[in-house]
Amino acid sequence: MNIESLREFCLSLLGTTEDIKWEHLCFLIEEKIFIIIAIDDHCRFSVKCNPEEFDELVARPGIKQASHMAKRQWIEVENLEVLKEEELKQRIQDSRALILAKLPKKTQAKYQ
């Protein structure tokens, strides 16, 4: 997957917006980031993960704890080739779902 197809995929998810924050490309749901991408750094990106999966994920090559994000809840992936396309898409959808789950029930209902 390249950055253009990743962007296309993220924007295809209901309610997703994009923004530039801290010189990174961000995709958001209800103004909450679910993926942040360092385009100028080999498309290094961070997504939220289920804390139960954290240890398993960071044990894999190319994945580590995301800097400046909630400990054991966000992973940083060194580039778009670390994960196969289907897993990458699933990680993005899971991250979005985890962010959405923290929003008010009325807000969540808009996306179900």
URPE-V333598 format. One line per field, one symbol per residue. psi: psi as a letter, one per 30 degrees, with the letter a starting at -180 (. if undefined). burial: # if it has 16 or more other ideal C-beta (glycine too) atoms within 10 Angstrom, else .. Layout:
BEGIN
psi=???
burial=???
END
This chain:
BEGIN
psi=kleeeeeeeeffkkgklllkkhgkkkklkhgkkfkkkieghghklklklkfffeeeeffkkgklkkkglkkgfklkkflffekleeeeeeeeeeeeeeeefflkeeeeffg.
burial=#....#..##..#..#.......#######..######....#######....#..#.....#.##..#..#.#####.#..#....##.##.#######..#.........
END
